[in-house]
């Protein structure tokens, strides 16, 4: 999931350099959403991974 976030960020940077503002904004927003999904799943896996007795 984090891999796709990095891919979309790189795509947004390249599109921004070449002047495709709409594509860059779309790719950046997708990257942002994927990053937050990854962050939530990471926190959940940390919490569920702890086996407190």
mmCIF entry with sequence, helices, sheets and N, C-alpha, C, O atoms, coordinates in Angstrom:
data_MODEL
# 
_entry.id   MODEL 
# 
_entity.id                         1 
_entity.type                       polymer 
_entity.pdbx_number_of_molecules   1 
# 
_entity_poly.entity_id                      1 
_entity_poly.type                           'polypeptide(L)' 
_entity_poly.nstd_linkage                   no 
_entity_poly.nstd_monomer                   no 
_entity_poly.pdbx_seq_one_letter_code       
;(UNK)(UNK)(UNK)(UNK)(UNK)(UNK)(UNK)(UNK)(UNK)(UNK)(UNK)(UNK)(UNK)(UNK)(UNK)(UNK)
(UNK)(UNK)(UNK)(UNK)(UNK)(UNK)(UNK)(UNK)(UNK)(UNK)(UNK)(UNK)(UNK)(UNK)(UNK)(UNK)
(UNK)(UNK)(UNK)(UNK)(UNK)(UNK)(UNK)(UNK)(UNK)(UNK)(UNK)(UNK)(UNK)(UNK)(UNK)(UNK)
(UNK)(UNK)(UNK)(UNK)(UNK)
;
_entity_poly.pdbx_seq_one_letter_code_can   XXXXXXXXXXXXXXXXXXXXXXXXXXXXXXXXXXXXXXXXXXXXXXXXXXXXX 
_entity_poly.pdbx_strand_id                 A 
# 
loop_
_entity_poly_seq.entity_id 
_entity_poly_seq.num 
_entity_poly_seq.mon_id 
_entity_poly_seq.hetero 
1 1  UNK n 
1 2  UNK n 
1 3  UNK n 
1 4  UNK n 
1 5  UNK n 
1 6  UNK n 
1 7  UNK n 
1 8  UNK n 
1 9  UNK n 
1 10 UNK n 
1 11 UNK n 
1 12 UNK n 
1 13 UNK n 
1 14 UNK n 
1 15 UNK n 
1 16 UNK n 
1 17 UNK n 
1 18 UNK n 
1 19 UNK n 
1 20 UNK n 
1 21 UNK n 
1 22 UNK n 
1 23 UNK n 
1 24 UNK n 
1 25 UNK n 
1 26 UNK n 
1 27 UNK n 
1 28 UNK n 
1 29 UNK n 
1 30 UNK n 
1 31 UNK n 
1 32 UNK n 
1 33 UNK n 
1 34 UNK n 
1 35 UNK n 
1 36 UNK n 
1 37 UNK n 
1 38 UNK n 
1 39 UNK n 
1 40 UNK n 
1 41 UNK n 
1 42 UNK n 
1 43 UNK n 
1 44 UNK n 
1 45 UNK n 
1 46 UNK n 
1 47 UNK n 
1 48 UNK n 
1 49 UNK n 
1 50 UNK n 
1 51 UNK n 
1 52 UNK n 
1 53 UNK n 
# 
_struct_asym.id          A 
_struct_asym.entity_id   1 
# 
loop_
_struct_conf.conf_type_id 
_struct_conf.id 
_struct_conf.pdbx_PDB_helix_id 
_struct_conf.beg_label_comp_id 
_struct_conf.beg_label_asym_id 
_struct_conf.beg_label_seq_id 
_struct_conf.pdbx_beg_PDB_ins_code 
_struct_conf.end_label_comp_id 
_struct_conf.end_label_asym_id 
_struct_conf.end_label_seq_id 
_struct_conf.pdbx_end_PDB_ins_code 
_struct_conf.beg_auth_comp_id 
_struct_conf.beg_auth_asym_id 
_struct_conf.beg_auth_seq_id 
_struct_conf.end_auth_comp_id 
_struct_conf.end_auth_asym_id 
_struct_conf.end_auth_seq_id 
_struct_conf.pdbx_PDB_helix_class 
_struct_conf.details 
_struct_conf.pdbx_PDB_helix_length 
HELX_P HELX_P1 AA1 UNK A 2  ? UNK A 17 ? UNK A 2  UNK A 17 1 ? 16 
HELX_P HELX_P2 AA2 UNK A 21 ? UNK A 49 ? UNK A 21 UNK A 49 1 ? 29 
# 
_struct_conf_type.id          HELX_P 
_struct_conf_type.criteria    ? 
_struct_conf_type.reference   ? 
# 
loop_
_atom_site.group_PDB 
_atom_site.id 
_atom_site.type_symbol 
_atom_site.label_atom_id 
_atom_site.label_alt_id 
_atom_site.label_comp_id 
_atom_site.label_asym_id 
_atom_site.label_entity_id 
_atom_site.label_seq_id 
_atom_site.pdbx_PDB_ins_code 
_atom_site.Cartn_x 
_atom_site.Cartn_y 
_atom_site.Cartn_z 
_atom_site.occupancy 
_atom_site.B_iso_or_equiv 
_atom_site.pdbx_formal_charge 
_atom_site.auth_seq_id 
_atom_site.auth_comp_id 
_atom_site.auth_asym_id 
_atom_site.auth_atom_id 
_atom_site.pdbx_PDB_model_num 
ATOM 1   N N  . UNK A 1 1  ? 0.831  -1.183  0.000   1.00 0.00 ? 1  UNK A N  1 
ATOM 2   C CA . UNK A 1 1  ? 0.000  0.000   0.000   1.00 0.00 ? 1  UNK A CA 1 
ATOM 3   C C  . UNK A 1 1  ? 0.877  1.249   0.000   1.00 0.00 ? 1  UNK A C  1 
ATOM 4   O O  . UNK A 1 1  ? 0.600  2.211   -0.716  1.00 0.00 ? 1  UNK A O  1 
ATOM 5   N N  . UNK A 1 2  ? 1.921  1.226   0.796   1.00 0.00 ? 2  UNK A N  1 
ATOM 6   C CA . UNK A 1 2  ? 2.823  2.375   0.825   1.00 0.00 ? 2  UNK A CA 1 
ATOM 7   C C  . UNK A 1 2  ? 3.544  2.520   -0.506  1.00 0.00 ? 2  UNK A C  1 
ATOM 8   O O  . UNK A 1 2  ? 3.902  3.626   -0.911  1.00 0.00 ? 2  UNK A O  1 
ATOM 9   N N  . UNK A 1 3  ? 3.752  1.411   -1.175  1.00 0.00 ? 3  UNK A N  1 
ATOM 10  C CA . UNK A 1 3  ? 4.400  1.442   -2.490  1.00 0.00 ? 3  UNK A CA 1 
ATOM 11  C C  . UNK A 1 3  ? 3.550  2.215   -3.493  1.00 0.00 ? 3  UNK A C  1 
ATOM 12  O O  . UNK A 1 3  ? 4.082  3.008   -4.270  1.00 0.00 ? 3  UNK A O  1 
ATOM 13  N N  . UNK A 1 4  ? 2.221  1.992   -3.486  1.00 0.00 ? 4  UNK A N  1 
ATOM 14  C CA . UNK A 1 4  ? 1.334  2.711   -4.384  1.00 0.00 ? 4  UNK A CA 1 
ATOM 15  C C  . UNK A 1 4  ? 1.290  4.195   -4.048  1.00 0.00 ? 4  UNK A C  1 
ATOM 16  O O  . UNK A 1 4  ? 1.165  5.026   -4.948  1.00 0.00 ? 4  UNK A O  1 
ATOM 17  N N  . UNK A 1 5  ? 1.388  4.536   -2.784  1.00 0.00 ? 5  UNK A N  1 
ATOM 18  C CA . UNK A 1 5  ? 1.423  5.932   -2.382  1.00 0.00 ? 5  UNK A CA 1 
ATOM 19  C C  . UNK A 1 5  ? 2.640  6.631   -2.971  1.00 0.00 ? 5  UNK A C  1 
ATOM 20  O O  . UNK A 1 5  ? 2.534  7.743   -3.489  1.00 0.00 ? 5  UNK A O  1 
ATOM 21  N N  . UNK A 1 6  ? 3.785  5.982   -2.892  1.00 0.00 ? 6  UNK A N  1 
ATOM 22  C CA . UNK A 1 6  ? 5.011  6.568   -3.445  1.00 0.00 ? 6  UNK A CA 1 
ATOM 23  C C  . UNK A 1 6  ? 4.895  6.702   -4.964  1.00 0.00 ? 6  UNK A C  1 
ATOM 24  O O  . UNK A 1 6  ? 5.336  7.701   -5.533  1.00 0.00 ? 6  UNK A O  1 
ATOM 25  N N  . UNK A 1 7  ? 4.308  5.710   -5.620  1.00 0.00 ? 7  UNK A N  1 
ATOM 26  C CA . UNK A 1 7  ? 4.138  5.777   -7.074  1.00 0.00 ? 7  UNK A CA 1 
ATOM 27  C C  . UNK A 1 7  ? 3.255  6.957   -7.459  1.00 0.00 ? 7  UNK A C  1 
ATOM 28  O O  . UNK A 1 7  ? 3.573  7.679   -8.404  1.00 0.00 ? 7  UNK A O  1 
ATOM 29  N N  . UNK A 1 8  ? 2.153  7.165   -6.745  1.00 0.00 ? 8  UNK A N  1 
ATOM 30  C CA . UNK A 1 8  ? 1.263  8.278   -7.067  1.00 0.00 ? 8  UNK A CA 1 
ATOM 31  C C  . UNK A 1 8  ? 1.898  9.625   -6.746  1.00 0.00 ? 8  UNK A C  1 
ATOM 32  O O  . UNK A 1 8  ? 1.635  10.603  -7.446  1.00 0.00 ? 8  UNK A O  1 
ATOM 33  N N  . UNK A 1 9  ? 2.721  9.704   -5.711  1.00 0.00 ? 9  UNK A N  1 
ATOM 34  C CA . UNK A 1 9  ? 3.419  10.954  -5.405  1.00 0.00 ? 9  UNK A CA 1 
ATOM 35  C C  . UNK A 1 9  ? 4.416  11.284  -6.524  1.00 0.00 ? 9  UNK A C  1 
ATOM 36  O O  . UNK A 1 9  ? 4.507  12.432  -6.960  1.00 0.00 ? 9  UNK A O  1 
ATOM 37  N N  . UNK A 1 10 ? 5.149  10.289  -6.978  1.00 0.00 ? 10 UNK A N  1 
ATOM 38  C CA . UNK A 1 10 ? 6.097  10.510  -8.075  1.00 0.00 ? 10 UNK A CA 1 
ATOM 39  C C  . UNK A 1 10 ? 5.355  10.908  -9.350  1.00 0.00 ? 10 UNK A C  1 
ATOM 40  O O  . UNK A 1 10 ? 5.805  11.791  -10.080 1.00 0.00 ? 10 UNK A O  1 
ATOM 41  N N  . UNK A 1 11 ? 4.226  10.263  -9.618  1.00 0.00 ? 11 UNK A N  1 
ATOM 42  C CA . UNK A 1 11 ? 3.409  10.619  -10.773 1.00 0.00 ? 11 UNK A CA 1 
ATOM 43  C C  . UNK A 1 11 ? 2.912  12.058  -10.670 1.00 0.00 ? 11 UNK A C  1 
ATOM 44  O O  . UNK A 1 11 ? 2.896  12.781  -11.666 1.00 0.00 ? 11 UNK A O  1 
ATOM 45  N N  . UNK A 1 12 ? 2.510  12.476  -9.477  1.00 0.00 ? 12 UNK A N  1 
ATOM 46  C CA . UNK A 1 12 ? 2.039  13.848  -9.280  1.00 0.00 ? 12 UNK A CA 1 
ATOM 47  C C  . UNK A 1 12 ? 3.171  14.848  -9.492  1.00 0.00 ? 12 UNK A C  1 
ATOM 48  O O  . UNK A 1 12 ? 2.953  15.909  -10.077 1.00 0.00 ? 12 UNK A O  1 
ATOM 49  N N  . UNK A 1 13 ? 4.366  14.527  -9.029  1.00 0.00 ? 13 UNK A N  1 
ATOM 50  C CA . UNK A 1 13 ? 5.508  15.431  -9.212  1.00 0.00 ? 13 UNK A CA 1 
ATOM 51  C C  . UNK A 1 13 ? 5.858  15.555  -10.689 1.00 0.00 ? 13 UNK A C  1 
ATOM 52  O O  . UNK A 1 13 ? 6.090  16.658  -11.184 1.00 0.00 ? 13 UNK A O  1 
ATOM 53  N N  . UNK A 1 14 ? 5.897  14.432  -11.390 1.00 0.00 ? 14 UNK A N  1 
ATOM 54  C CA . UNK A 1 14 ? 6.232  14.471  -12.820 1.00 0.00 ? 14 UNK A CA 1 
ATOM 55  C C  . UNK A 1 14 ? 5.159  15.224  -13.603 1.00 0.00 ? 14 UNK A C  1 
ATOM 56  O O  . UNK A 1 14 ? 5.482  16.019  -14.485 1.00 0.00 ? 14 UNK A O  1 
ATOM 57  N N  . UNK A 1 15 ? 3.889  14.982  -13.290 1.00 0.00 ? 15 UNK A N  1 
ATOM 58  C CA . UNK A 1 15 ? 2.810  15.690  -13.974 1.00 0.00 ? 15 UNK A CA 1 
ATOM 59  C C  . UNK A 1 15 ? 2.849  17.181  -13.657 1.00 0.00 ? 15 UNK A C  1 
ATOM 60  O O  . UNK A 1 15 ? 2.547  18.006  -14.519 1.00 0.00 ? 15 UNK A O  1 
ATOM 61  N N  . UNK A 1 16 ? 3.214  17.528  -12.444 1.00 0.00 ? 16 UNK A N  1 
ATOM 62  C CA . UNK A 1 16 ? 3.330  18.940  -12.085 1.00 0.00 ? 16 UNK A CA 1 
ATOM 63  C C  . UNK A 1 16 ? 4.465  19.633  -12.816 1.00 0.00 ? 16 UNK A C  1 
ATOM 64  O O  . UNK A 1 16 ? 4.347  20.798  -13.195 1.00 0.00 ? 16 UNK A O  1 
ATOM 65  N N  . UNK A 1 17 ? 5.567  18.916  -13.016 1.00 0.00 ? 17 UNK A N  1 
ATOM 66  C CA . UNK A 1 17 ? 6.713  19.487  -13.736 1.00 0.00 ? 17 UNK A CA 1 
ATOM 67  C C  . UNK A 1 17 ? 6.340  19.772  -15.191 1.00 0.00 ? 17 UNK A C  1 
ATOM 68  O O  . UNK A 1 17 ? 6.723  20.803  -15.744 1.00 0.00 ? 17 UNK A O  1 
ATOM 69  N N  . UNK A 1 18 ? 5.597  18.860  -15.803 1.00 0.00 ? 18 UNK A N  1 
ATOM 70  C CA . UNK A 1 18 ? 5.226  19.032  -17.203 1.00 0.00 ? 18 UNK A CA 1 
ATOM 71  C C  . UNK A 1 18 ? 3.986  19.894  -17.395 1.00 0.00 ? 18 UNK A C  1 
ATOM 72  O O  . UNK A 1 18 ? 3.569  20.117  -18.532 1.00 0.00 ? 18 UNK A O  1 
ATOM 73  N N  . UNK A 1 19 ? 3.387  20.383  -16.318 1.00 0.00 ? 19 UNK A N  1 
ATOM 74  C CA . UNK A 1 19 ? 2.293  21.339  -16.422 1.00 0.00 ? 19 UNK A CA 1 
ATOM 75  C C  . UNK A 1 19 ? 0.899  20.741  -16.481 1.00 0.00 ? 19 UNK A C  1 
ATOM 76  O O  . UNK A 1 19 ? -0.053 21.447  -16.813 1.00 0.00 ? 19 UNK A O  1 
ATOM 77  N N  . UNK A 1 20 ? 0.755  19.482  -16.175 1.00 0.00 ? 20 UNK A N  1 
ATOM 78  C CA . UNK A 1 20 ? -0.564 18.871  -16.151 1.00 0.00 ? 20 UNK A CA 1 
ATOM 79  C C  . UNK A 1 20 ? -1.135 19.034  -14.744 1.00 0.00 ? 20 UNK A C  1 
ATOM 80  O O  . UNK A 1 20 ? -1.032 18.124  -13.921 1.00 0.00 ? 20 UNK A O  1 
ATOM 81  N N  . UNK A 1 21 ? -1.727 20.173  -14.473 1.00 0.00 ? 21 UNK A N  1 
ATOM 82  C CA . UNK A 1 21 ? -2.193 20.494  -13.126 1.00 0.00 ? 21 UNK A CA 1 
ATOM 83  C C  . UNK A 1 21 ? -3.297 19.594  -12.627 1.00 0.00 ? 21 UNK A C  1 
ATOM 84  O O  . UNK A 1 21 ? -3.290 19.193  -11.464 1.00 0.00 ? 21 UNK A O  1 
ATOM 85  N N  . UNK A 1 22 ? -4.250 19.269  -13.488 1.00 0.00 ? 22 UNK A N  1 
ATOM 86  C CA . UNK A 1 22 ? -5.371 18.427  -13.066 1.00 0.00 ? 22 UNK A CA 1 
ATOM 87  C C  . UNK A 1 22 ? -4.932 17.013  -12.743 1.00 0.00 ? 22 UNK A C  1 
ATOM 88  O O  . UNK A 1 22 ? -5.386 16.421  -11.765 1.00 0.00 ? 22 UNK A O  1 
ATOM 89  N N  . UNK A 1 23 ? -4.046 16.475  -13.569 1.00 0.00 ? 23 UNK A N  1 
ATOM 90  C CA . UNK A 1 23 ? -3.545 15.121  -13.325 1.00 0.00 ? 23 UNK A CA 1 
ATOM 91  C C  . UNK A 1 23 ? -2.703 15.100  -12.065 1.00 0.00 ? 23 UNK A C  1 
ATOM 92  O O  . UNK A 1 23 ? -2.778 14.157  -11.278 1.00 0.00 ? 23 UNK A O  1 
ATOM 93  N N  . UNK A 1 24 ? -1.897 16.142  -11.873 1.00 0.00 ? 24 UNK A N  1 
ATOM 94  C CA . UNK A 1 24 ? -1.049 16.204  -10.681 1.00 0.00 ? 24 UNK A CA 1 
ATOM 95  C C  . UNK A 1 24 ? -1.892 16.295  -9.416  1.00 0.00 ? 24 UNK A C  1 
ATOM 96  O O  . UNK A 1 24 ? -1.586 15.648  -8.415  1.00 0.00 ? 24 UNK A O  1 
ATOM 97  N N  . UNK A 1 25 ? -2.941 17.087  -9.461  1.00 0.00 ? 25 UNK A N  1 
ATOM 98  C CA . UNK A 1 25 ? -3.806 17.212  -8.285  1.00 0.00 ? 25 UNK A CA 1 
ATOM 99  C C  . UNK A 1 25 ? -4.534 15.902  -8.001  1.00 0.00 ? 25 UNK A C  1 
ATOM 100 O O  . UNK A 1 25 ? -4.693 15.517  -6.843  1.00 0.00 ? 25 UNK A O  1 
ATOM 101 N N  . UNK A 1 26 ? -4.971 15.227  -9.042  1.00 0.00 ? 26 UNK A N  1 
ATOM 102 C CA . UNK A 1 26 ? -5.650 13.946  -8.862  1.00 0.00 ? 26 UNK A CA 1 
ATOM 103 C C  . UNK A 1 26 ? -4.730 12.888  -8.283  1.00 0.00 ? 26 UNK A C  1 
ATOM 104 O O  . UNK A 1 26 ? -5.106 12.157  -7.367  1.00 0.00 ? 26 UNK A O  1 
ATOM 105 N N  . UNK A 1 27 ? -3.517 12.810  -8.825  1.00 0.00 ? 27 UNK A N  1 
ATOM 106 C CA . UNK A 1 27 ? -2.564 11.815  -8.328  1.00 0.00 ? 27 UNK A CA 1 
ATOM 107 C C  . UNK A 1 27 ? -2.144 12.130  -6.894  1.00 0.00 ? 27 UNK A C  1 
ATOM 108 O O  . UNK A 1 27 ? -1.951 11.221  -6.086  1.00 0.00 ? 27 UNK A O  1 
ATOM 109 N N  . UNK A 1 28 ? -2.004 13.412  -6.581  1.00 0.00 ? 28 UNK A N  1 
ATOM 110 C CA . UNK A 1 28 ? -1.634 13.781  -5.214  1.00 0.00 ? 28 UNK A CA 1 
ATOM 111 C C  . UNK A 1 28 ? -2.747 13.442  -4.226  1.00 0.00 ? 28 UNK A C  1 
ATOM 112 O O  . UNK A 1 28 ? -2.472 12.994  -3.113  1.00 0.00 ? 28 UNK A O  1 
ATOM 113 N N  . UNK A 1 29 ? -3.986 13.651  -4.621  1.00 0.00 ? 29 UNK A N  1 
ATOM 114 C CA . UNK A 1 29 ? -5.093 13.320  -3.710  1.00 0.00 ? 29 UNK A CA 1 
ATOM 115 C C  . UNK A 1 29 ? -5.215 11.810  -3.525  1.00 0.00 ? 29 UNK A C  1 
ATOM 116 O O  . UNK A 1 29 ? -5.509 11.346  -2.424  1.00 0.00 ? 29 UNK A O  1 
ATOM 117 N N  . UNK A 1 30 ? -4.994 11.044  -4.582  1.00 0.00 ? 30 UNK A N  1 
ATOM 118 C CA . UNK A 1 30 ? -5.018 9.579   -4.452  1.00 0.00 ? 30 UNK A CA 1 
ATOM 119 C C  . UNK A 1 30 ? -3.895 9.120   -3.532  1.00 0.00 ? 30 UNK A C  1 
ATOM 120 O O  . UNK A 1 30 ? -4.096 8.243   -2.692  1.00 0.00 ? 30 UNK A O  1 
ATOM 121 N N  . UNK A 1 31 ? -2.719 9.708   -3.687  1.00 0.00 ? 31 UNK A N  1 
ATOM 122 C CA . UNK A 1 31 ? -1.585 9.347   -2.833  1.00 0.00 ? 31 UNK A CA 1 
ATOM 123 C C  . UNK A 1 31 ? -1.874 9.678   -1.374  1.00 0.00 ? 31 UNK A C  1 
ATOM 124 O O  . UNK A 1 31 ? -1.501 8.924   -0.475  1.00 0.00 ? 31 UNK A O  1 
ATOM 125 N N  . UNK A 1 32 ? -2.536 10.799  -1.143  1.00 0.00 ? 32 UNK A N  1 
ATOM 126 C CA . UNK A 1 32 ? -2.867 11.193  0.220   1.00 0.00 ? 32 UNK A CA 1 
ATOM 127 C C  . UNK A 1 32 ? -3.842 10.209  0.862   1.00 0.00 ? 32 UNK A C  1 
ATOM 128 O O  . UNK A 1 32 ? -3.674 9.826   2.019   1.00 0.00 ? 32 UNK A O  1 
ATOM 129 N N  . UNK A 1 33 ? -4.853 9.807   0.111   1.00 0.00 ? 33 UNK A N  1 
ATOM 130 C CA . UNK A 1 33 ? -5.838 8.859   0.630   1.00 0.00 ? 33 UNK A CA 1 
ATOM 131 C C  . UNK A 1 33 ? -5.180 7.513   0.920   1.00 0.00 ? 33 UNK A C  1 
ATOM 132 O O  . UNK A 1 33 ? -5.414 6.917   1.971   1.00 0.00 ? 33 UNK A O  1 
ATOM 133 N N  . UNK A 1 34 ? -4.352 7.033   -0.020  1.00 0.00 ? 34 UNK A N  1 
ATOM 134 C CA . UNK A 1 34 ? -3.677 5.755   0.192   1.00 0.00 ? 34 UNK A CA 1 
ATOM 135 C C  . UNK A 1 34 ? -2.741 5.804   1.395   1.00 0.00 ? 34 UNK A C  1 
ATOM 136 O O  . UNK A 1 34 ? -2.616 4.822   2.127   1.00 0.00 ? 34 UNK A O  1 
ATOM 137 N N  . UNK A 1 35 ? -2.085 6.941   1.600   1.00 0.00 ? 35 UNK A N  1 
ATOM 138 C CA . UNK A 1 35 ? -1.188 7.061   2.745   1.00 0.00 ? 35 UNK A CA 1 
ATOM 139 C C  . UNK A 1 35 ? -1.958 6.964   4.048   1.00 0.00 ? 35 UNK A C  1 
ATOM 140 O O  . UNK A 1 35 ? -1.513 6.289   4.976   1.00 0.00 ? 35 UNK A O  1 
ATOM 141 N N  . UNK A 1 36 ? -3.106 7.626   4.135   1.00 0.00 ? 36 UNK A N  1 
ATOM 142 C CA . UNK A 1 36 ? -3.874 7.581   5.374   1.00 0.00 ? 36 UNK A CA 1 
ATOM 143 C C  . UNK A 1 36 ? -4.475 6.197   5.606   1.00 0.00 ? 36 UNK A C  1 
ATOM 144 O O  . UNK A 1 36 ? -4.579 5.759   6.752   1.00 0.00 ? 36 UNK A O  1 
ATOM 145 N N  . UNK A 1 37 ? -4.872 5.499   4.538   1.00 0.00 ? 37 UNK A N  1 
ATOM 146 C CA . UNK A 1 37 ? -5.347 4.127   4.686   1.00 0.00 ? 37 UNK A CA 1 
ATOM 147 C C  . UNK A 1 37 ? -4.224 3.245   5.210   1.00 0.00 ? 37 UNK A C  1 
ATOM 148 O O  . UNK A 1 37 ? -4.437 2.428   6.107   1.00 0.00 ? 37 UNK A O  1 
ATOM 149 N N  . UNK A 1 38 ? -3.015 3.411   4.645   1.00 0.00 ? 38 UNK A N  1 
ATOM 150 C CA . UNK A 1 38 ? -1.866 2.657   5.109   1.00 0.00 ? 38 UNK A CA 1 
ATOM 151 C C  . UNK A 1 38 ? -1.581 2.953   6.572   1.00 0.00 ? 38 UNK A C  1 
ATOM 152 O O  . UNK A 1 38 ? -1.288 2.041   7.345   1.00 0.00 ? 38 UNK A O  1 
ATOM 153 N N  . UNK A 1 39 ? -1.663 4.222   6.958   1.00 0.00 ? 39 UNK A N  1 
ATOM 154 C CA . UNK A 1 39 ? -1.379 4.610   8.332   1.00 0.00 ? 39 UNK A CA 1 
ATOM 155 C C  . UNK A 1 39 ? -2.376 3.977   9.304   1.00 0.00 ? 39 UNK A C  1 
ATOM 156 O O  . UNK A 1 39 ? -1.981 3.492   10.364  1.00 0.00 ? 39 UNK A O  1 
ATOM 157 N N  . UNK A 1 40 ? -3.648 3.977   8.958   1.00 0.00 ? 40 UNK A N  1 
ATOM 158 C CA . UNK A 1 40 ? -4.676 3.383   9.813   1.00 0.00 ? 40 UNK A CA 1 
ATOM 159 C C  . UNK A 1 40 ? -4.458 1.874   9.935   1.00 0.00 ? 40 UNK A C  1 
ATOM 160 O O  . UNK A 1 40 ? -4.534 1.317   11.030  1.00 0.00 ? 40 UNK A O  1 
ATOM 161 N N  . UNK A 1 41 ? -4.188 1.217   8.804   1.00 0.00 ? 41 UNK A N  1 
ATOM 162 C CA . UNK A 1 41 ? -3.950 -0.226  8.853   1.00 0.00 ? 41 UNK A CA 1 
ATOM 163 C C  . UNK A 1 41 ? -2.697 -0.566  9.657   1.00 0.00 ? 41 UNK A C  1 
ATOM 164 O O  . UNK A 1 41 ? -2.664 -1.584  10.348  1.00 0.00 ? 41 UNK A O  1 
ATOM 165 N N  . UNK A 1 42 ? -1.670 0.274   9.573   1.00 0.00 ? 42 UNK A N  1 
ATOM 166 C CA . UNK A 1 42 ? -0.450 0.063   10.336  1.00 0.00 ? 42 UNK A CA 1 
ATOM 167 C C  . UNK A 1 42 ? -0.711 0.167   11.830  1.00 0.00 ? 42 UNK A C  1 
ATOM 168 O O  . UNK A 1 42 ? -0.228 -0.659  12.605  1.00 0.00 ? 42 UNK A O  1 
ATOM 169 N N  . UNK A 1 43 ? -1.475 1.178   12.241  1.00 0.00 ? 43 UNK A N  1 
ATOM 170 C CA . UNK A 1 43 ? -1.790 1.350   13.660  1.00 0.00 ? 43 UNK A CA 1 
ATOM 171 C C  . UNK A 1 43 ? -2.644 0.187   14.159  1.00 0.00 ? 43 UNK A C  1 
ATOM 172 O O  . UNK A 1 43 ? -2.433 -0.308  15.267  1.00 0.00 ? 43 UNK A O  1 
ATOM 173 N N  . UNK A 1 44 ? -3.604 -0.250  13.349  1.00 0.00 ? 44 UNK A N  1 
ATOM 174 C CA . UNK A 1 44 ? -4.434 -1.383  13.751  1.00 0.00 ? 44 UNK A CA 1 
ATOM 175 C C  . UNK A 1 44 ? -3.592 -2.642  13.901  1.00 0.00 ? 44 UNK A C  1 
ATOM 176 O O  . UNK A 1 44 ? -3.801 -3.419  14.834  1.00 0.00 ? 44 UNK A O  1 
ATOM 177 N N  . UNK A 1 45 ? -2.644 -2.853  12.995  1.00 0.00 ? 45 UNK A N  1 
ATOM 178 C CA . UNK A 1 45 ? -1.815 -4.051  13.098  1.00 0.00 ? 45 UNK A CA 1 
ATOM 179 C C  . UNK A 1 45 ? -0.886 -3.966  14.310  1.00 0.00 ? 45 UNK A C  1 
ATOM 180 O O  . UNK A 1 45 ? -0.567 -4.991  14.912  1.00 0.00 ? 45 UNK A O  1 
ATOM 181 N N  . UNK A 1 46 ? -0.452 -2.771  14.671  1.00 0.00 ? 46 UNK A N  1 
ATOM 182 C CA . UNK A 1 46 ? 0.365  -2.631  15.884  1.00 0.00 ? 46 UNK A CA 1 
ATOM 183 C C  . UNK A 1 46 ? -0.442 -2.955  17.126  1.00 0.00 ? 46 UNK A C  1 
ATOM 184 O O  . UNK A 1 46 ? 0.047  -3.634  18.030  1.00 0.00 ? 46 UNK A O  1 
ATOM 185 N N  . UNK A 1 47 ? -1.662 -2.478  17.176  1.00 0.00 ? 47 UNK A N  1 
ATOM 186 C CA . UNK A 1 47 ? -2.513 -2.703  18.337  1.00 0.00 ? 47 UNK A CA 1 
ATOM 187 C C  . UNK A 1 47 ? -2.914 -4.171  18.439  1.00 0.00 ? 47 UNK A C  1 
ATOM 188 O O  . UNK A 1 47 ? -2.873 -4.759  19.521  1.00 0.00 ? 47 UNK A O  1 
ATOM 189 N N  . UNK A 1 48 ? -3.301 -4.760  17.310  1.00 0.00 ? 48 UNK A N  1 
ATOM 190 C CA . UNK A 1 48 ? -3.737 -6.160  17.355  1.00 0.00 ? 48 UNK A CA 1 
ATOM 191 C C  . UNK A 1 48 ? -2.563 -7.121  17.492  1.00 0.00 ? 48 UNK A C  1 
ATOM 192 O O  . UNK A 1 48 ? -2.756 -8.262  17.912  1.00 0.00 ? 48 UNK A O  1 
ATOM 193 N N  . UNK A 1 49 ? -1.372 -6.697  17.154  1.00 0.00 ? 49 UNK A N  1 
ATOM 194 C CA . UNK A 1 49 ? -0.193 -7.546  17.274  1.00 0.00 ? 49 UNK A CA 1 
ATOM 195 C C  . UNK A 1 49 ? 0.259  -7.736  18.692  1.00 0.00 ? 49 UNK A C  1 
ATOM 196 O O  . UNK A 1 49 ? 0.921  -8.724  19.010  1.00 0.00 ? 49 UNK A O  1 
ATOM 197 N N  . UNK A 1 50 ? -0.088 -6.805  19.552  1.00 0.00 ? 50 UNK A N  1 
ATOM 198 C CA . UNK A 1 50 ? 0.268  -6.942  20.974  1.00 0.00 ? 50 UNK A CA 1 
ATOM 199 C C  . UNK A 1 50 ? -0.659 -7.945  21.635  1.00 0.00 ? 50 UNK A C  1 
ATOM 200 O O  . UNK A 1 50 ? -1.881 -7.801  21.585  1.00 0.00 ? 50 UNK A O  1 
ATOM 201 N N  . UNK A 1 51 ? -0.093 -8.932  22.237  1.00 0.00 ? 51 UNK A N  1 
ATOM 202 C CA . UNK A 1 51 ? -0.889 -9.948  22.919  1.00 0.00 ? 51 UNK A CA 1 
ATOM 203 C C  . UNK A 1 51 ? -0.736 -9.752  24.410  1.00 0.00 ? 51 UNK A C  1 
ATOM 204 O O  . UNK A 1 51 ? 0.089  -10.410 25.044  1.00 0.00 ? 51 UNK A O  1 
ATOM 205 N N  . UNK A 1 52 ? -1.523 -8.853  24.976  1.00 0.00 ? 52 UNK A N  1 
ATOM 206 C CA . UNK A 1 52 ? -1.432 -8.619  26.410  1.00 0.00 ? 52 UNK A CA 1 
ATOM 207 C C  . UNK A 1 52 ? -2.307 -9.630  27.139  1.00 0.00 ? 52 UNK A C  1 
ATOM 208 O O  . UNK A 1 52 ? -3.477 -9.823  26.811  1.00 0.00 ? 52 UNK A O  1 
ATOM 209 N N  . UNK A 1 53 ? -1.715 -10.258 28.120  1.00 0.00 ? 53 UNK A N  1 
ATOM 210 C CA . UNK A 1 53 ? -2.436 -11.285 28.870  1.00 0.00 ? 53 UNK A CA 1 
ATOM 211 C C  . UNK A 1 53 ? -2.893 -10.723 30.201  1.00 0.00 ? 53 UNK A C  1 
ATOM 212 O O  . UNK A 1 53 ? -3.521 -11.432 30.987  1.00 0.00 ? 53 UNK A O  1 
# 
